Amino acid sequence: MKTAFTTVPPTRLALLSFMFLLFSCTSTKKTTYFYGVPSGPIISTMTVPESIIQKNDILSIVVSDLNPNAAKLFNPDNQENNNPAAAPAKDVSGYLVDTDGNIQFPLLGIIKAEGLTKNQLKDKIKNLSKSKGLLLDPIVTIRFLNFKVTVLGEVGHPTVIPISNEKISLLEALGLAGDLTIYGNRQNVMVIREEIVPGKADQRSIARLNLNSGEIFTSPYYYLQSNDIVYVEPNKAKVTSTSSAIQWLPVIFSALSLAAIVITNTK
């Protein structure tokens, strides 16, 4: 007397093996960073880019001079920053760049800051204070108080990362976000960057980087700028695993098993 639990037919074994390989195998090349990049120096002329001041940025501006008493006028209450009323609700005070791109600075009045680098704004404040005879040889220090980048998509911990030293690479940002998941598409990591062009409407540039190769090391997007957004899209394996076809696989396997049992019992 034959039972239902007999040797599995070779055709069914082949089908199951094929389905397993189809949906579970992933190329190592696609999950390895910098695949095939040789050891040794990588020539690159890139430097850490200067972030451009944008609307709603918060700036720390400190002025010093050979005459300390004169410099105090630019740093009210011996604080690093002024205009606390314009600061956000957090314990952060600074010069808020308003919707017109300006800051209100002591003694110098309204200064256009949007679209400038920190060095350009430093020079503007120094020249204005000297031309008005307020300071002799001013030293101006400017820092971003809201320097941050955002990492989204197929990473361990999507997050907004504040950067106190104003320097972070794409790889560091991904590391702080928990690295890419196994479903992250390493061949097409997107960096979205806001760009300020004087006299033109604000625009965004999009770069797509392949972390499987070594191109990241010579890319101008290796170092991120303030307000950059990094997006890691899902790979085909993730898309396939959530498709309706995959949802029907258990039903298909059950039907095949039932069919195999029926065929076996009828022999």
C-alpha positions as CSV (number, residue, x, y, z in Angstrom):
1,M,0.0,0.0,0.0
2,K,1.4,3.4,-1.0
3,T,1.3,6.3,1.3
4,A,1.2,10.1,0.5
5,F,4.7,10.6,1.9
6,T,6.9,9.0,-0.8
7,T,10.0,10.2,-2.6
8,V,9.5,13.7,-4.0
9,P,9.4,13.6,-7.8
10,P,12.6,15.0,-9.6
11,T,10.5,17.6,-11.5
12,R,9.2,19.1,-8.3
13,L,12.6,19.2,-6.7
14,A,13.9,21.0,-9.8
15,L,11.1,23.5,-9.6
16,L,11.6,24.2,-5.9
17,S,15.3,24.6,-6.5
18,F,14.8,27.1,-9.3
19,M,12.3,29.2,-7.3
20,F,14.7,29.2,-4.3
21,L,17.6,30.4,-6.5
22,L,15.5,32.9,-8.3
23,F,14.3,34.7,-5.2
24,S,17.0,34.2,-2.6
25,C,20.3,34.6,-4.5
26,T,21.9,38.0,-4.6
27,S,25.1,38.9,-6.4
28,T,28.0,39.6,-4.0
29,K,29.1,42.3,-6.3
30,K,25.9,44.2,-5.7
31,T,26.2,44.1,-1.9
32,T,30.0,44.9,-1.7
33,Y,31.2,48.5,-1.4
34,F,34.0,49.5,-3.8
35,Y,34.1,46.1,-5.5
36,G,37.4,45.6,-7.3
37,V,38.9,48.9,-6.3
38,P,42.7,48.3,-6.1
39,S,44.9,49.1,-3.1
40,G,47.0,52.3,-3.2
41,P,46.4,56.0,-3.4
42,I,43.4,57.5,-5.2
43,I,44.2,60.8,-6.9
44,S,41.6,63.4,-6.1
45,T,41.7,67.2,-6.2
46,M,38.4,67.7,-4.4
47,T,38.2,69.8,-1.2
48,V,35.5,70.2,1.4
49,P,33.0,72.5,-0.3
50,E,31.9,75.8,1.2
51,S,28.2,75.6,2.1
52,I,26.1,78.5,0.7
53,I,24.1,80.5,3.2
54,Q,20.3,79.9,2.6
55,K,17.1,81.3,4.0
56,N,16.3,80.0,7.5
57,D,19.9,79.3,8.3
58,I,21.0,80.2,11.8
59,L,24.5,81.7,12.0
60,S,26.8,82.3,14.9
61,I,28.7,85.5,14.2
62,V,31.4,86.7,16.6
63,V,33.4,89.9,16.1
64,S,36.7,90.8,17.8
65,D,39.1,93.7,17.3
66,L,42.2,95.4,18.6
67,N,39.8,97.6,20.5
68,P,37.8,95.1,22.7
69,N,35.4,97.8,23.9
70,A,34.4,98.6,20.3
71,A,34.0,94.9,19.5
72,K,31.6,94.5,22.4
73,L,29.0,96.6,20.5
74,F,28.8,93.8,17.9
75,N,28.5,91.1,20.5
76,P,25.7,92.3,22.9
77,D,25.6,90.7,26.4
78,N,28.9,89.0,25.8
79,Q,27.1,86.3,23.8
80,E,28.3,84.7,20.7
81,N,25.1,85.5,18.9
82,N,22.5,88.2,18.7
83,N,18.9,88.5,17.9
84,P,17.7,85.7,20.3
85,A,14.1,86.7,19.5
86,A,14.6,85.4,16.0
87,A,16.1,82.1,17.1
88,P,14.1,78.8,17.2
89,A,12.5,77.5,20.3
90,K,15.5,75.4,21.2
91,D,18.4,76.5,23.3
92,V,20.1,77.9,20.2
93,S,20.4,81.6,19.5
94,G,21.9,83.1,16.5
95,Y,21.4,85.3,13.5
96,L,18.4,83.9,11.6
97,V,18.5,84.5,7.8
98,D,15.0,85.7,7.1
99,T,12.8,85.0,4.1
100,D,14.4,87.8,2.2
101,G,17.8,86.3,2.8
102,N,18.9,89.1,5.2
103,I,20.3,89.3,8.7
104,Q,19.9,92.2,11.1
105,F,23.4,93.0,12.5
106,P,24.2,95.4,15.3
107,L,25.3,98.9,14.1
108,L,25.6,97.7,10.5
109,G,21.8,97.1,10.0
110,I,20.4,94.8,7.4
111,I,23.0,92.7,5.5
112,K,22.2,90.4,2.6
113,A,23.5,86.9,3.5
114,E,21.7,84.5,1.3
115,G,23.8,83.1,-1.5
116,L,27.1,83.9,0.1
117,T,29.7,81.6,1.6
118,K,30.9,82.2,5.2
119,N,34.1,83.8,3.9
120,Q,32.2,86.2,1.7
121,L,29.9,87.2,4.6
122,K,33.0,87.7,6.8
123,D,34.5,90.0,4.3
124,K,31.3,92.0,3.9
125,I,31.0,92.5,7.7
126,K,34.7,93.4,8.0
127,N,34.5,95.9,5.1
128,L,31.3,97.5,6.4
129,S,32.6,98.0,9.9
130,K,35.9,99.5,8.7
131,S,34.3,101.8,6.1
132,K,32.0,103.2,8.9
133,G,35.0,103.7,11.2
134,L,33.6,101.4,13.8
135,L,36.5,99.0,14.0
136,L,40.2,99.1,13.1
137,D,41.2,95.5,12.2
138,P,38.2,93.3,12.9
139,I,38.3,89.5,13.0
140,V,34.9,87.8,12.2
141,T,34.1,84.2,13.0
142,I,31.0,82.6,11.5
143,R,29.6,79.1,12.0
144,F,26.4,77.4,11.0
145,L,24.3,76.5,14.0
146,N,21.9,74.4,11.9
147,F,24.3,72.4,9.7
148,K,22.6,69.1,9.1
149,V,22.1,66.4,6.5
150,T,19.2,63.9,6.1
151,V,19.5,60.2,5.3
152,L,16.4,58.4,4.1
153,G,15.4,55.1,2.4
154,E,17.0,51.6,2.9
155,V,19.3,52.4,5.8
156,G,19.3,51.0,9.3
157,H,18.1,54.2,10.9
158,P,16.7,57.0,8.7
159,T,17.6,60.2,10.4
160,V,18.5,63.9,10.4
161,I,22.2,64.3,11.4
162,P,23.4,67.6,13.0
163,I,27.1,68.3,12.2
164,S,28.9,70.5,14.6
165,N,32.2,70.7,12.7
166,E,30.5,71.4,9.4
167,K,32.3,68.5,7.7
168,I,30.9,65.1,6.8
169,S,31.3,62.7,3.9
170,L,28.6,60.6,2.3
171,L,30.1,57.4,3.8
172,E,30.1,58.9,7.3
173,A,26.5,60.0,6.9
174,L,25.5,56.5,5.8
175,G,27.4,55.0,8.8
176,L,25.7,57.3,11.2
177,A,22.3,56.2,9.7
178,G,23.1,52.6,10.5
179,D,24.5,51.7,7.0
180,L,22.6,50.4,4.0
181,T,20.3,47.4,4.6
182,I,20.7,44.3,2.5
183,Y,17.9,45.7,0.3
184,G,19.6,49.0,-0.3
185,N,20.6,49.7,-4.0
186,R,24.3,50.5,-3.7
187,Q,24.5,51.2,-7.4
188,N,22.2,54.2,-7.3
189,V,22.5,56.3,-4.1
190,M,20.9,59.7,-4.6
191,V,22.2,63.0,-3.2
192,I,19.8,65.9,-3.4
193,R,21.4,69.4,-3.0
194,E,19.8,72.8,-2.8
195,E,21.7,75.3,-5.0
196,I,21.5,79.1,-4.8
197,V,22.2,80.9,-8.1
198,P,22.2,84.7,-7.7
199,G,19.4,86.3,-9.7
200,K,17.6,83.0,-10.3
201,A,15.0,80.9,-8.5
202,D,16.3,78.4,-6.0
203,Q,17.0,75.0,-7.6
204,R,18.0,71.5,-6.6
205,S,20.6,69.3,-8.2
206,I,20.5,65.5,-8.0
207,A,23.5,63.2,-8.2
208,R,23.4,59.4,-8.4
209,L,26.4,57.5,-7.1
210,N,27.5,53.9,-7.4
211,L,29.0,52.6,-4.1
212,N,29.9,49.4,-5.8
213,S,32.7,51.2,-7.7
214,G,35.4,53.7,-6.5
215,E,33.8,56.7,-8.3
216,I,32.6,58.1,-4.9
217,F,36.2,58.9,-4.0
218,T,36.6,61.4,-6.8
219,S,33.0,62.7,-6.8
220,P,32.2,66.3,-5.8
221,Y,29.5,64.8,-3.7
222,Y,31.9,62.8,-1.5
223,Y,31.6,65.6,1.0
224,L,28.1,66.7,1.9
225,Q,26.8,70.2,2.3
226,S,24.3,71.6,4.8
227,N,20.7,70.6,4.0
228,D,21.8,67.8,1.6
229,I,19.4,64.8,1.5
230,V,20.7,61.3,0.9
231,Y,18.2,58.8,-0.4
232,V,18.9,55.0,-0.7
233,E,16.4,53.4,-3.0
234,P,15.3,49.7,-2.6
235,N,16.9,47.2,-4.9
236,K,15.0,44.7,-7.1
237,A,15.1,42.1,-4.4
238,K,13.1,44.3,-2.1
239,V,10.6,45.4,-4.8
240,T,10.1,41.7,-5.8
241,S,9.7,40.5,-2.2
242,T,6.8,43.0,-1.7
243,S,5.1,42.4,-5.0
244,S,1.8,40.6,-5.4
245,A,3.5,37.7,-7.1
246,I,5.6,36.9,-4.1
247,Q,2.5,37.2,-1.9
248,W,0.9,34.4,-4.0
249,L,4.0,32.1,-3.7
250,P,2.7,30.2,-0.6
251,V,-0.5,29.5,-2.4
252,I,1.3,28.3,-5.5
253,F,3.6,26.0,-3.4
254,S,0.6,24.6,-1.5
255,A,-1.2,23.9,-4.8
256,L,1.9,22.2,-6.2
257,S,2.2,20.1,-3.1
258,L,-1.4,19.1,-3.2
259,A,-1.1,18.2,-6.9
260,A,2.0,16.1,-6.2
261,I,0.2,14.2,-3.4
262,V,-2.8,13.5,-5.6
263,I,-0.7,12.3,-8.5
264,T,1.3,10.0,-6.2
265,N,-1.8,8.5,-4.6
266,T,-3.4,7.8,-8.0
267,K,-0.4,5.8,-9.2
